[in-house]
Amino acid sequence: MEIYSNSTRFALACNTSSKIIEPIQSRCALVRFARLSDHEILGRLMVIVEVEQVPCVPEGLEAIIFTADGLKLLSDLGYSPTDIIITLFRIIKNYDMAEYLKLEFMKETGFAHMRICDGVGSYLQLCGLLAKLALVRGTAKAA
């Protein structure tokens, strides 16, 4: 680590810095950030929508902000992504929807659960699953 310290920089992002081992912590500069307000998040979402030319409605952007806060709440209550995916799987299994859609949802949920069990970024997998389910639903509506 010391050999390349003049030419190499790392950025570590974490919620709990105490989980980073001391030898690495001692070589880091801690930068703490406060939680963004809903107004700040909405402003940034509007910039992204304009740059990417994504059609949207204000209610959709508010739903994104609400959902992000909901994920934090689930985490604060102690629910892991595995708990959430297992519950989602049970809901999908019993929810009244087209059989094709139900099978696709169950397949994608199963893949996400498998990747989480393999240790691949659990919250990232949860977000990816939600995006994939929205994509599957959108494809089914178009057909």
Biotite code that builds the C-alpha atoms (Angstrom):
import biotite.structure as struc

atoms = struc.array([
    struc.Atom([0.000, 0.000, 0.000], chain_id="A", res_id=1, res_name="MET", atom_name="CA", element="C"),
    struc.Atom([2.809, 2.382, 0.872], chain_id="A", res_id=2, res_name="GLU", atom_name="CA", element="C"),
    struc.Atom([4.714, 1.649, -2.342], chain_id="A", res_id=3, res_name="ILE", atom_name="CA", element="C"),
    struc.Atom([2.031, 3.178, -4.580], chain_id="A", res_id=4, res_name="TYR", atom_name="CA", element="C"),
    struc.Atom([0.660, 5.813, -2.200], chain_id="A", res_id=5, res_name="SER", atom_name="CA", element="C"),
    struc.Atom([1.886, 8.691, -4.422], chain_id="A", res_id=6, res_name="ASN", atom_name="CA", element="C"),
    struc.Atom([-0.014, 7.492, -7.479], chain_id="A", res_id=7, res_name="SER", atom_name="CA", element="C"),
    struc.Atom([-3.010, 5.582, -6.137], chain_id="A", res_id=8, res_name="THR", atom_name="CA", element="C"),
    struc.Atom([-6.183, 6.842, -4.455], chain_id="A", res_id=9, res_name="ARG", atom_name="CA", element="C"),
    struc.Atom([-9.199, 4.918, -3.226], chain_id="A", res_id=10, res_name="PHE", atom_name="CA", element="C"),
    struc.Atom([-12.663, 6.166, -2.327], chain_id="A", res_id=11, res_name="ALA", atom_name="CA", element="C"),
    struc.Atom([-14.533, 4.034, 0.183], chain_id="A", res_id=12, res_name="LEU", atom_name="CA", element="C"),
    struc.Atom([-18.206, 4.576, 0.903], chain_id="A", res_id=13, res_name="ALA", atom_name="CA", element="C"),
    struc.Atom([-19.780, 3.012, 3.951], chain_id="A", res_id=14, res_name="CYS", atom_name="CA", element="C"),
    struc.Atom([-22.500, 3.516, 6.506], chain_id="A", res_id=15, res_name="ASN", atom_name="CA", element="C"),
    struc.Atom([-20.382, 2.420, 9.459], chain_id="A", res_id=16, res_name="THR", atom_name="CA", element="C"),
    struc.Atom([-16.705, 3.367, 9.288], chain_id="A", res_id=17, res_name="SER", atom_name="CA", element="C"),
    struc.Atom([-15.931, 1.148, 12.282], chain_id="A", res_id=18, res_name="SER", atom_name="CA", element="C"),
    struc.Atom([-16.387, -1.884, 10.018], chain_id="A", res_id=19, res_name="LYS", atom_name="CA", element="C"),
    struc.Atom([-13.284, -0.866, 8.058], chain_id="A", res_id=20, res_name="ILE", atom_name="CA", element="C"),
    struc.Atom([-10.135, -2.325, 9.599], chain_id="A", res_id=21, res_name="ILE", atom_name="CA", element="C"),
    struc.Atom([-7.893, 0.088, 11.505], chain_id="A", res_id=22, res_name="GLU", atom_name="CA", element="C"),
    struc.Atom([-4.852, -0.037, 9.157], chain_id="A", res_id=23, res_name="PRO", atom_name="CA", element="C"),
    struc.Atom([-7.046, 1.157, 6.300], chain_id="A", res_id=24, res_name="ILE", atom_name="CA", element="C"),
    struc.Atom([-8.958, 3.677, 8.455], chain_id="A", res_id=25, res_name="GLN", atom_name="CA", element="C"),
    struc.Atom([-5.692, 5.290, 9.522], chain_id="A", res_id=26, res_name="SER", atom_name="CA", element="C"),
    struc.Atom([-4.877, 6.036, 5.881], chain_id="A", res_id=27, res_name="ARG", atom_name="CA", element="C"),
    struc.Atom([-8.292, 7.508, 5.092], chain_id="A", res_id=28, res_name="CYS", atom_name="CA", element="C"),
    struc.Atom([-9.715, 10.977, 5.317], chain_id="A", res_id=29, res_name="ALA", atom_name="CA", element="C"),
    struc.Atom([-13.237, 10.701, 6.712], chain_id="A", res_id=30, res_name="LEU", atom_name="CA", element="C"),
    struc.Atom([-15.842, 12.796, 4.955], chain_id="A", res_id=31, res_name="VAL", atom_name="CA", element="C"),
    struc.Atom([-19.332, 12.709, 6.424], chain_id="A", res_id=32, res_name="ARG", atom_name="CA", element="C"),
    struc.Atom([-22.452, 13.711, 4.546], chain_id="A", res_id=33, res_name="PHE", atom_name="CA", element="C"),
    struc.Atom([-25.839, 14.666, 5.917], chain_id="A", res_id=34, res_name="ALA", atom_name="CA", element="C"),
    struc.Atom([-28.966, 13.093, 4.491], chain_id="A", res_id=35, res_name="ARG", atom_name="CA", element="C"),
    struc.Atom([-30.360, 14.990, 1.512], chain_id="A", res_id=36, res_name="LEU", atom_name="CA", element="C"),
    struc.Atom([-33.755, 16.605, 1.908], chain_id="A", res_id=37, res_name="SER", atom_name="CA", element="C"),
    struc.Atom([-36.629, 15.483, -0.316], chain_id="A", res_id=38, res_name="ASP", atom_name="CA", element="C"),
    struc.Atom([-36.499, 18.897, -2.014], chain_id="A", res_id=39, res_name="HIS", atom_name="CA", element="C"),
    struc.Atom([-32.798, 18.441, -2.882], chain_id="A", res_id=40, res_name="GLU", atom_name="CA", element="C"),
    struc.Atom([-33.430, 14.936, -4.222], chain_id="A", res_id=41, res_name="ILE", atom_name="CA", element="C"),
    struc.Atom([-36.336, 16.179, -6.335], chain_id="A", res_id=42, res_name="LEU", atom_name="CA", element="C"),
    struc.Atom([-34.144, 18.947, -7.767], chain_id="A", res_id=43, res_name="GLY", atom_name="CA", element="C"),
    struc.Atom([-31.474, 16.460, -8.790], chain_id="A", res_id=44, res_name="ARG", atom_name="CA", element="C"),
    struc.Atom([-34.049, 14.070, -10.253], chain_id="A", res_id=45, res_name="LEU", atom_name="CA", element="C"),
    struc.Atom([-35.387, 16.931, -12.378], chain_id="A", res_id=46, res_name="MET", atom_name="CA", element="C"),
    struc.Atom([-31.881, 17.581, -13.743], chain_id="A", res_id=47, res_name="VAL", atom_name="CA", element="C"),
    struc.Atom([-31.499, 13.890, -14.635], chain_id="A", res_id=48, res_name="ILE", atom_name="CA", element="C"),
    struc.Atom([-34.944, 13.814, -16.271], chain_id="A", res_id=49, res_name="VAL", atom_name="CA", element="C"),
    struc.Atom([-34.074, 16.848, -18.413], chain_id="A", res_id=50, res_name="GLU", atom_name="CA", element="C"),
    struc.Atom([-30.605, 15.632, -19.430], chain_id="A", res_id=51, res_name="VAL", atom_name="CA", element="C"),
    struc.Atom([-31.789, 12.095, -20.219], chain_id="A", res_id=52, res_name="GLU", atom_name="CA", element="C"),
    struc.Atom([-35.047, 13.371, -21.775], chain_id="A", res_id=53, res_name="GLN", atom_name="CA", element="C"),
    struc.Atom([-37.105, 10.905, -19.774], chain_id="A", res_id=54, res_name="VAL", atom_name="CA", element="C"),
    struc.Atom([-40.864, 11.468, -19.855], chain_id="A", res_id=55, res_name="PRO", atom_name="CA", element="C"),
    struc.Atom([-42.224, 11.620, -16.324], chain_id="A", res_id=56, res_name="CYS", atom_name="CA", element="C"),
    struc.Atom([-44.979, 12.990, -14.153], chain_id="A", res_id=57, res_name="VAL", atom_name="CA", element="C"),
    struc.Atom([-44.403, 14.778, -10.825], chain_id="A", res_id=58, res_name="PRO", atom_name="CA", element="C"),
    struc.Atom([-46.189, 11.970, -8.968], chain_id="A", res_id=59, res_name="GLU", atom_name="CA", element="C"),
    struc.Atom([-43.647, 9.493, -10.355], chain_id="A", res_id=60, res_name="GLY", atom_name="CA", element="C"),
    struc.Atom([-40.713, 11.500, -9.039], chain_id="A", res_id=61, res_name="LEU", atom_name="CA", element="C"),
    struc.Atom([-42.410, 11.812, -5.661], chain_id="A", res_id=62, res_name="GLU", atom_name="CA", element="C"),
    struc.Atom([-42.920, 8.028, -5.670], chain_id="A", res_id=63, res_name="ALA", atom_name="CA", element="C"),
    struc.Atom([-39.181, 7.526, -6.272], chain_id="A", res_id=64, res_name="ILE", atom_name="CA", element="C"),
    struc.Atom([-38.365, 9.739, -3.298], chain_id="A", res_id=65, res_name="ILE", atom_name="CA", element="C"),
    struc.Atom([-40.966, 7.997, -1.125], chain_id="A", res_id=66, res_name="PHE", atom_name="CA", element="C"),
    struc.Atom([-39.715, 4.549, -2.129], chain_id="A", res_id=67, res_name="THR", atom_name="CA", element="C"),
    struc.Atom([-36.095, 5.420, -1.350], chain_id="A", res_id=68, res_name="ALA", atom_name="CA", element="C"),
    struc.Atom([-37.158, 6.507, 2.120], chain_id="A", res_id=69, res_name="ASP", atom_name="CA", element="C"),
    struc.Atom([-39.191, 3.323, 2.461], chain_id="A", res_id=70, res_name="GLY", atom_name="CA", element="C"),
    struc.Atom([-36.119, 1.209, 1.745], chain_id="A", res_id=71, res_name="LEU", atom_name="CA", element="C"),
    struc.Atom([-34.246, 3.061, 4.498], chain_id="A", res_id=72, res_name="LYS", atom_name="CA", element="C"),
    struc.Atom([-37.172, 2.450, 6.850], chain_id="A", res_id=73, res_name="LEU", atom_name="CA", element="C"),
    struc.Atom([-37.165, -1.281, 6.088], chain_id="A", res_id=74, res_name="LEU", atom_name="CA", element="C"),
    struc.Atom([-33.431, -1.379, 6.754], chain_id="A", res_id=75, res_name="SER", atom_name="CA", element="C"),
    struc.Atom([-33.839, 0.598, 9.999], chain_id="A", res_id=76, res_name="ASP", atom_name="CA", element="C"),
    struc.Atom([-36.509, -1.885, 11.110], chain_id="A", res_id=77, res_name="LEU", atom_name="CA", element="C"),
    struc.Atom([-34.001, -4.703, 10.617], chain_id="A", res_id=78, res_name="GLY", atom_name="CA", element="C"),
    struc.Atom([-35.324, -6.254, 7.407], chain_id="A", res_id=79, res_name="TYR", atom_name="CA", element="C"),
    struc.Atom([-32.583, -7.620, 5.183], chain_id="A", res_id=80, res_name="SER", atom_name="CA", element="C"),
    struc.Atom([-32.856, -7.752, 1.388], chain_id="A", res_id=81, res_name="PRO", atom_name="CA", element="C"),
    struc.Atom([-33.236, -11.529, 1.753], chain_id="A", res_id=82, res_name="THR", atom_name="CA", element="C"),
    struc.Atom([-36.272, -11.034, 4.029], chain_id="A", res_id=83, res_name="ASP", atom_name="CA", element="C"),
    struc.Atom([-37.771, -8.571, 1.560], chain_id="A", res_id=84, res_name="ILE", atom_name="CA", element="C"),
    struc.Atom([-37.231, -10.855, -1.443], chain_id="A", res_id=85, res_name="ILE", atom_name="CA", element="C"),
    struc.Atom([-38.650, -13.918, 0.316], chain_id="A", res_id=86, res_name="ILE", atom_name="CA", element="C"),
    struc.Atom([-41.746, -11.919, 1.308], chain_id="A", res_id=87, res_name="THR", atom_name="CA", element="C"),
    struc.Atom([-42.041, -10.530, -2.225], chain_id="A", res_id=88, res_name="LEU", atom_name="CA", element="C"),
    struc.Atom([-41.842, -14.074, -3.608], chain_id="A", res_id=89, res_name="PHE", atom_name="CA", element="C"),
    struc.Atom([-44.724, -15.197, -1.358], chain_id="A", res_id=90, res_name="ARG", atom_name="CA", element="C"),
    struc.Atom([-46.789, -12.166, -2.389], chain_id="A", res_id=91, res_name="ILE", atom_name="CA", element="C"),
    struc.Atom([-46.169, -12.793, -6.094], chain_id="A", res_id=92, res_name="ILE", atom_name="CA", element="C"),
    struc.Atom([-47.125, -16.461, -5.686], chain_id="A", res_id=93, res_name="LYS", atom_name="CA", element="C"),
    struc.Atom([-50.502, -15.557, -4.165], chain_id="A", res_id=94, res_name="ASN", atom_name="CA", element="C"),
    struc.Atom([-51.266, -12.352, -6.103], chain_id="A", res_id=95, res_name="TYR", atom_name="CA", element="C"),
    struc.Atom([-53.969, -12.473, -8.778], chain_id="A", res_id=96, res_name="ASP", atom_name="CA", element="C"),
    struc.Atom([-52.212, -11.642, -12.062], chain_id="A", res_id=97, res_name="MET", atom_name="CA", element="C"),
    struc.Atom([-51.677, -13.118, -15.503], chain_id="A", res_id=98, res_name="ALA", atom_name="CA", element="C"),
    struc.Atom([-49.910, -16.481, -15.280], chain_id="A", res_id=99, res_name="GLU", atom_name="CA", element="C"),
    struc.Atom([-47.134, -15.444, -17.692], chain_id="A", res_id=100, res_name="TYR", atom_name="CA", element="C"),
    struc.Atom([-46.421, -12.331, -15.634], chain_id="A", res_id=101, res_name="LEU", atom_name="CA", element="C"),
    struc.Atom([-46.486, -14.304, -12.385], chain_id="A", res_id=102, res_name="LYS", atom_name="CA", element="C"),
    struc.Atom([-43.953, -16.819, -13.755], chain_id="A", res_id=103, res_name="LEU", atom_name="CA", element="C"),
    struc.Atom([-41.650, -14.058, -15.017], chain_id="A", res_id=104, res_name="GLU", atom_name="CA", element="C"),
    struc.Atom([-41.841, -12.225, -11.676], chain_id="A", res_id=105, res_name="PHE", atom_name="CA", element="C"),
    struc.Atom([-41.107, -15.447, -9.774], chain_id="A", res_id=106, res_name="MET", atom_name="CA", element="C"),
    struc.Atom([-38.194, -16.265, -12.095], chain_id="A", res_id=107, res_name="LYS", atom_name="CA", element="C"),
    struc.Atom([-36.591, -12.823, -11.672], chain_id="A", res_id=108, res_name="GLU", atom_name="CA", element="C"),
    struc.Atom([-37.184, -12.884, -7.912], chain_id="A", res_id=109, res_name="THR", atom_name="CA", element="C"),
    struc.Atom([-35.556, -16.317, -7.712], chain_id="A", res_id=110, res_name="GLY", atom_name="CA", element="C"),
    struc.Atom([-32.507, -15.124, -9.671], chain_id="A", res_id=111, res_name="PHE", atom_name="CA", element="C"),
    struc.Atom([-32.127, -12.098, -7.379], chain_id="A", res_id=112, res_name="ALA", atom_name="CA", element="C"),
    struc.Atom([-32.439, -14.306, -4.298], chain_id="A", res_id=113, res_name="HIS", atom_name="CA", element="C"),
    struc.Atom([-29.791, -16.659, -5.678], chain_id="A", res_id=114, res_name="MET", atom_name="CA", element="C"),
    struc.Atom([-27.364, -13.773, -6.321], chain_id="A", res_id=115, res_name="ARG", atom_name="CA", element="C"),
    struc.Atom([-27.942, -12.378, -2.815], chain_id="A", res_id=116, res_name="ILE", atom_name="CA", element="C"),
    struc.Atom([-27.277, -15.823, -1.308], chain_id="A", res_id=117, res_name="CYS", atom_name="CA", element="C"),
    struc.Atom([-24.042, -15.917, -3.326], chain_id="A", res_id=118, res_name="ASP", atom_name="CA", element="C"),
    struc.Atom([-23.016, -12.692, -1.575], chain_id="A", res_id=119, res_name="GLY", atom_name="CA", element="C"),
    struc.Atom([-23.385, -10.315, -4.508], chain_id="A", res_id=120, res_name="VAL", atom_name="CA", element="C"),
    struc.Atom([-24.336, -6.783, -3.298], chain_id="A", res_id=121, res_name="GLY", atom_name="CA", element="C"),
    struc.Atom([-27.667, -7.464, -1.633], chain_id="A", res_id=122, res_name="SER", atom_name="CA", element="C"),
    struc.Atom([-29.150, -3.950, -1.811], chain_id="A", res_id=123, res_name="TYR", atom_name="CA", element="C"),
    struc.Atom([-27.917, -3.575, -5.359], chain_id="A", res_id=124, res_name="LEU", atom_name="CA", element="C"),
    struc.Atom([-29.632, -6.857, -6.241], chain_id="A", res_id=125, res_name="GLN", atom_name="CA", element="C"),
    struc.Atom([-32.846, -5.698, -4.571], chain_id="A", res_id=126, res_name="LEU", atom_name="CA", element="C"),
    struc.Atom([-32.845, -2.474, -6.597], chain_id="A", res_id=127, res_name="CYS", atom_name="CA", element="C"),
    struc.Atom([-31.986, -4.420, -9.742], chain_id="A", res_id=128, res_name="GLY", atom_name="CA", element="C"),
    struc.Atom([-34.889, -6.771, -9.087], chain_id="A", res_id=129, res_name="LEU", atom_name="CA", element="C"),
    struc.Atom([-37.335, -3.886, -8.774], chain_id="A", res_id=130, res_name="LEU", atom_name="CA", element="C"),
    struc.Atom([-36.065, -2.411, -12.040], chain_id="A", res_id=131, res_name="ALA", atom_name="CA", element="C"),
    struc.Atom([-36.329, -5.791, -13.768], chain_id="A", res_id=132, res_name="LYS", atom_name="CA", element="C"),
    struc.Atom([-39.890, -6.344, -12.485], chain_id="A", res_id=133, res_name="LEU", atom_name="CA", element="C"),
    struc.Atom([-40.881, -2.911, -13.795], chain_id="A", res_id=134, res_name="ALA", atom_name="CA", element="C"),
    struc.Atom([-39.314, -3.773, -17.154], chain_id="A", res_id=135, res_name="LEU", atom_name="CA", element="C"),
    struc.Atom([-41.111, -7.139, -17.318], chain_id="A", res_id=136, res_name="VAL", atom_name="CA", element="C"),
    struc.Atom([-44.396, -5.445, -16.405], chain_id="A", res_id=137, res_name="ARG", atom_name="CA", element="C"),
    struc.Atom([-43.859, -2.766, -19.057], chain_id="A", res_id=138, res_name="GLY", atom_name="CA", element="C"),
    struc.Atom([-43.086, -5.400, -21.691], chain_id="A", res_id=139, res_name="THR", atom_name="CA", element="C"),
    struc.Atom([-46.215, -7.362, -20.745], chain_id="A", res_id=140, res_name="ALA", atom_name="CA", element="C"),
    struc.Atom([-48.377, -4.210, -21.041], chain_id="A", res_id=141, res_name="LYS", atom_name="CA", element="C"),
    struc.Atom([-46.949, -3.450, -24.488], chain_id="A", res_id=142, res_name="ALA", atom_name="CA", element="C"),
    struc.Atom([-47.705, -6.961, -25.761], chain_id="A", res_id=143, res_name="ALA", atom_name="CA", element="C"),
])
